[in-house]
Each structure stands twice: as structure tokens, then as C-alpha cells.
Amino acid sequence: MLLHYSSQQLIDRRKIMAFSSCVKDWTALIRLFSGLLLFGKFVRGDESDRPDFPFTTVVDILSQNAEFSKFLRILQRQGSVPYLNDLQNFSLLAPVNSAFVDIDIESYDFPIELQNYIMQDCVLPTSMIDYGITIVDETIRSPLVIERSRAKEDAIWVNKAMIVDPDLEPNFQNATVHGISGLLN
């Protein structure tokens, strides 16, 4: 069967084909743009749309909690982050930001002695701390006095610094982090 088109019909048919091709191109562009937006949202790290990253370290815990930002900043300046990432089987007593109220950490020249805040070979959840006073002197550089009191709403104190954010556990390290209200001497 032989089809005959007038010149106007041919022009109209070409416009339709061009429009159809354009629509296909726009559809592809829209799909591409949508994919890029979703990919960008994943890469950017929107917490609400993304499942938790499967591996967390002590440094991840410190960086995910704003209350540890000053302590983490000091550790970064000292170059202690790789050391913390490599450790296993320890508890970290991390001062929260309120512990640095009287210290301007931007001009803070005296480095924090990280070993005073790490209990080596001792993952110590608060559930394992007995009531009363315990002195820890084997797994840490300086002795710690740990006091758990029933009278003070089950408060736990480490060298006069209260544990205010207990039992933060990474899943990539055998460790625990306890946020404390003061600096350890």
C-alpha cells in the first residue's frame, strides 16, 4: 500500500515525530535528574532517609553528638583521632562541652592527656559499676575514683565528674564511651 501525503501533512507528521522524540528526551532527562537528586541526597547524608551506616567507631560517636564537639576538636588538633580509631577493648571518659566552660579551647595550649581518659583493656558499662566507691588504678594512667550512689538518683561520679551521658557503644570497636561533666586531672 502506497501512502501519499501532502506537503503540509508531511510537515505536520515531522513535527509530531520531533515532538515525540523531544518528549522521550525530556522523560530521559527528568529520570536522570531525579536519579541525581536521590543519589545526592544519599551522598550528602540525610539521616532521615538513609539507614544507619553499619560501622561506627568511638570517633563516630563523638562526632555525631554535638555535646562532644569541643573534646573532639582538641583530639583532632592533637592528632589523636587515628589512635582512637585503632584502639580496642577500652572505655573512654569523654568530657562534654560544659566541662570546657572556663576554658577557651581556641587558644587552649595545654593538651589534654588522652591516656587520663582511657581505661585500657576495660569495657565498662555502667550496669557493671557497683554501688559504693571503687578505685581503678590498673588500666589507666592515673588512678580513678568511681563512686555510685543510690542517694544521688543513682548517679555515677568519676574523680568528681559526673557521668552525664553513659554507655555509648560503637559497633566496630569493642569499647564504650561515657560523657562526663568535668575534666580529669
C-alpha positions, 0 to 999 in steps of 0.5 A: 500500500502506497501512502501519499501525503501532502506537503503540509501533512508531511510537515505536520507528521515531522513535527509530531515525530520531533515532538515525540522524540523531544518528549522521550528526551525530556522523560530521559532527562527528568529520570536522570535528574531525579536519579541525581537528586536521590543519589545526592541526597544519599551522598550528602547524608540525610539521616532521615532517609538513609539507614544507619551506616553499619560501622561506627567507631568511638570517633563516630560517636563523638562526632555525631553528638554535638555535646562532644564537639569541643573534646573532639576538636582538641583530639583532632588538633592533637592528632589523636583521632587515628589512635582512637580509631585503632584502639580496642577493648577500652572505655573512654571518659569523654568530657562534654562541652560544659566541662570546657566552660572556663576554658577557651579551647581556641587558644587552649595550649595545654593538651589534654592527656588522652591516656587520663581518659582511657581505661585500657583493656576495660569495657565498662558499662555502667550496669557493671559499676557497683554501688559504693566507691571503687578505685581503678588504678590498673588500666589507666594512667592515673588512678580513678575514683568511681563512686555510685550512689543510690542517694544521688538518683543513682548517679555515677561520679568519676574523680568528681565528674559526673557521668552525664551521658553513659554507655555509648557503644560503637559497633566496630570497636569493642569499647564504650564511651561515657560523657562526663561533666568535668575534666580529669586531672 
